[in-house]
């Protein structure tokens, strides 16, 4: 038997592969003597010896081959074609081709891919979008013990893009944070932006501590990702405004909780929970100094005294 698992959505295809391997082990190979998982990089000799070997004291043998169709080893692909066409694989062997990388462009690779895609147990995993993505997300959240409002579900489905690995991580974080309470729109919004916000948060932390090297590195990373200078500056300014508000609360009530602080300044509890320890670490004078310097950058940009990118670089260079 040959099973071909492929498609752009590597998160779901890996999940499916994992379930298939687990089911085989549970039913037929609890000791693991007849289950082999190999990457194409191990070479033709090793792979061919595995797929042509008979089961050891068992009825079936499972061989998982990863990314064969992106291998540049033409001898390996040619050998597979010969084995496939001449049916040289022992009948009791189950071979799974899992493809998580783009398929190669050689003639033999294309021919093998065409054969495999026509197999009875071929399974493609395209990216989900729209209703399918929403249904999958709701089912996953329910499976993991959570619930989500329709507004939050719609927001996640519309804005997560095609990164199912990221969506999986977001779902775990939301369920953990809400602790069985229903996930609301505000929760989905703040966690979906967390990836970008984390870089901004760490950049603000580096600026507050005078760590020029880290601040420049994080700033360069934002630019490399194609973020607009105005967006980067605005987010950094916002982060220091939050830190100032929290520091002010902390100086008046040093035992204030993050949940109470969130209510006082009308921010999401997650944002406050992440920022409050940083606000407690630096004095008000330091945070004010940096905030005022950032406002100066903003004024100079708007009055034509320099471009924002250069002024922001100069600001980081003067940190102490």
C-alpha positions in Angstrom: 0.0 0.0 0.0 1.2 3.5 -0.8 -0.1 6.7 0.9 0.7 10.1 -0.5 0.3 13.1 1.9 0.9 16.5 0.4 -0.3 20.1 0.2 0.5 23.6 1.2 -1.0 23.3 4.6 1.9 21.5 6.3 0.3 21.9 9.8 -2.7 19.7 9.0 -0.7 17.3 6.8 1.8 16.7 9.7 -1.1 16.3 12.1 -2.6 13.7 9.8 0.7 11.9 9.4 1.2 11.8 13.2 -2.3 10.3 13.7 -1.6 7.7 11.0 1.7 6.6 12.5 0.1 6.5 16.0 -2.8 4.4 14.8 -0.4 1.9 13.1 1.7 1.6 16.2 -1.2 1.1 18.5 -2.9 -1.5 16.4 0.1 -3.4 14.8 3.5 -2.2 16.2 3.4 -1.3 19.9 7.1 -2.0 20.2 8.1 0.1 17.2 10.1 -2.7 15.5 8.3 -2.2 12.2 8.0 1.6 11.9 10.6 3.7 10.2 10.5 7.4 9.6 13.2 8.6 7.1 14.1 11.9 5.5 15.1 11.8 1.8 18.5 13.2 2.9 19.6 9.8 4.4 20.2 8.6 0.8 19.0 6.0 -1.7 20.7 3.0 -0.2 19.2 3.4 3.3 15.7 4.2 2.0 15.6 1.4 -0.6 16.8 -1.2 2.0 14.0 -0.1 4.3 11.1 -0.2 1.8 12.1 -3.6 0.4 12.6 -5.2 3.8 9.9 -7.6 5.1 8.1 -7.1 8.4 9.8 -8.4 11.5 7.7 -10.9 13.4 4.6 -9.0 12.3 2.0 -8.8 9.5 2.7 -5.2 8.4 5.6 -2.7 8.2 5.3 1.1 8.0 7.9 3.2 6.2 7.4 7.0 6.2 9.5 8.9 3.6 9.7 12.7 4.0 10.3 15.1 1.2 11.4 12.6 -1.5 9.8 14.8 -4.2 12.0 17.8 -3.3 15.2 15.7 -3.2 17.9 16.6 -5.7 19.1 13.0 -5.7 17.9 11.9 -9.1 19.1 8.4 -8.5 16.8 8.1 -5.6 13.8 9.3 -7.5 14.6 7.1 -10.5 14.9 4.1 -8.1 11.5 4.9 -6.7 10.0 5.1 -10.2 11.4 1.7 -11.1 10.1 0.1 -7.8 6.7 1.8 -8.3 6.3 0.7 -11.9 7.5 -2.9 -11.4 5.6 -3.3 -8.1 8.8 -4.5 -6.2 7.6 -3.3 -2.8 6.6 -6.2 -0.5 2.8 -6.4 -0.2 2.9 -6.3 3.6 4.7 -2.9 3.6 2.9 0.4 3.9 4.8 3.3 2.4 3.8 6.9 3.2 5.3 9.7 1.1 4.9 12.9 3.1 5.8 16.1 1.2 6.2 19.3 3.2 8.4 21.1 0.7 7.8 22.4 -2.8 8.0 19.5 -5.3 11.1 19.5 -7.5 11.0 20.4 -11.2 12.9 17.5 -12.7 11.2 15.1 -15.2 11.4 12.1 -12.9 10.1 14.0 -9.9 7.1 15.2 -11.9 6.4 11.7 -13.1 6.6 10.2 -9.6 4.4 13.0 -8.2 1.8 12.3 -10.9 1.7 8.6 -10.1 1.5 9.2 -6.4 -1.3 11.8 -6.6 -3.5 9.2 -8.4 -3.1 6.6 -5.6 -6.3 5.5 -3.9 -5.0 6.8 -0.5 -3.6 10.1 -1.8 -4.5 12.9 0.6 -4.0 16.6 -0.3 -4.1 19.4 2.3 -4.7 22.8 0.7 -4.9 26.0 2.7 -8.3 26.6 4.3 -10.0 29.9 4.0 -13.5 31.4 4.6 -16.1 29.1 6.0 -13.8 26.0 6.1 -11.2 27.8 8.1 -13.8 29.1 10.6 -15.3 25.6 11.0 -11.9 24.1 11.6 -11.0 26.8 14.1 -14.2 26.4 16.1 -13.8 22.6 16.2 -10.2 22.9 17.3 -11.1 25.3 20.1 -13.9 23.0 21.2 -11.6 19.9 21.1 -9.1 21.7 23.3 -11.8 22.6 25.9 -12.5 26.2 24.9 -15.4 28.3 23.4 -15.3 31.3 21.1 -17.8 34.0 20.2 -18.9 34.4 16.6 -17.3 37.8 16.3 -13.9 36.5 17.6 -14.1 33.5 15.3 -14.9 35.7 12.3 -11.9 38.0 13.1 -9.5 35.1 13.5 -10.7 33.5 10.2 -10.4 36.8 8.3 -7.1 37.9 9.6 -4.9 34.9 10.4 -3.8 34.5 6.7 -2.5 31.1 5.6 -0.2 30.4 8.6 -1.9 27.5 10.3 1.1 26.9 12.6 0.6 30.5 13.9 -3.2 29.9 14.2 -2.5 26.8 16.2 -0.3 28.7 18.6 -2.8 31.5 18.9 -5.6 29.0 19.8 -3.5 27.4 22.5 -2.6 30.8 24.0 -6.2 32.1 23.9 -7.6 28.9 25.6 -4.9 29.1 28.3 -5.5 32.8 28.9 -9.3 32.6 29.1 -9.3 29.5 31.3 -12.6 28.1 30.1 -14.2 31.5 29.6 -15.5 32.3 26.1 -12.9 33.9 23.8 -14.1 37.4 22.8 -13.3 39.7 19.9 -10.9 41.8 22.0 -9.0 38.7 23.0 -8.6 37.5 19.4 -7.5 41.0 18.3 -4.8 41.4 20.9 -3.4 37.8 20.5 -3.4 38.0 16.7 -1.2 41.1 16.8 1.0 39.6 19.5 3.7 38.5 17.1 4.4 42.0 15.9 3.7 43.5 19.3 6.3 41.2 20.9 9.0 42.8 18.8 7.8 46.3 19.6 7.7 45.4 23.3 11.2 44.0 23.3 12.4 47.0 21.4 10.9 49.3 24.0 12.6 47.2 26.7 15.9 47.5 24.9 15.5 51.3 24.6 14.5 51.6 28.3 17.6 49.7 29.3 19.9 51.6 26.9 20.7 48.4 25.0 21.5 50.0 21.6 22.6 46.8 20.0 19.4 44.9 20.7 17.2 48.0 19.8 18.9 48.3 16.4 18.6 44.6 15.8 14.9 44.6 16.5 14.3 47.8 14.5 16.1 46.3 11.6 14.0 43.1 11.9 10.8 45.2 11.7 12.1 47.0 8.6 13.2 43.7 7.0 9.6 42.4 7.5 8.4 45.4 5.4 6.8 47.3 8.2 6.1 51.0 7.5 8.3 53.5 9.4 5.3 55.4 10.6 3.8 52.2 12.0 7.0 51.2 13.8 7.3 54.6 15.3 3.7 54.8 16.3 3.8 51.4 18.0 7.0 52.3 20.0 5.4 55.6 21.1 2.3 53.7 22.1 4.3 51.2 24.2 6.0 54.0 26.1 2.7 55.7 26.7 1.4 52.5 28.2 4.5 52.1 30.4 4.1 55.7 31.6 0.4 55.1 32.5 1.3 51.9 34.3 4.2 53.4 36.1 2.0 56.3 37.3 -0.5 53.7 38.7 2.3 51.7 40.3 3.7 54.7 42.1 0.3 55.5 43.6 -0.6 51.9 44.3 2.4 49.6 44.4 0.3 46.5 45.0 -2.0 47.0 42.1 -2.8 43.8 40.0 -2.6 43.6 36.3 -6.3 43.0 36.0 -7.2 46.1 38.1 -4.6 48.2 36.1 -6.2 47.1 32.8 -9.6 48.3 34.0 -8.2 51.7 35.2 -6.5 52.5 31.8 -9.0 50.7 29.6 -6.5 48.2 28.1 -6.7 44.5 27.4 -5.5 42.5 30.5 -3.0 40.6 28.3 -1.2 43.9 27.3 -1.1 45.1 30.9 0.1 41.7 32.2 3.1 41.8 29.8 3.9 45.5 30.3 3.5 46.0 34.1 6.7 44.2 35.1 8.7 46.5 32.7 6.9 49.6 34.1 7.8 48.6 37.6 11.5 48.1 36.6 12.2 51.6 35.3 11.7 55.0 37.2 9.1 57.5 35.9 12.0 59.9 35.0 13.6 57.4 32.7 10.4 56.6 30.9 9.5 60.3 30.6 12.9 61.1 29.1 12.5 58.5 26.4 8.9 59.4 25.7 9.8 63.1 25.3 12.7 62.2 23.0 10.3 60.2 20.8 7.9 63.1 20.7 10.8 65.3 19.6 11.4 62.8 16.7 7.7 63.1 15.8 7.8 66.9 15.8 11.0 67.1 13.7 9.5 64.6 11.2 6.3 66.6 10.8 8.1 69.9 10.5 10.5 68.7 7.8 13.6 68.7 9.9 14.5 65.1 8.9 13.0 61.8 7.8 11.6 59.5 10.4 13.9 56.6 9.6 17.1 58.6 10.1 15.8 60.4 13.2 14.7 57.1 14.8 18.2 55.7 14.1 19.8 58.8 15.7 17.5 58.4 18.7 18.6 54.8 19.2 22.2 55.7 18.7 22.0 58.2 21.6 20.4 55.8 24.1 22.2 55.4 27.4 
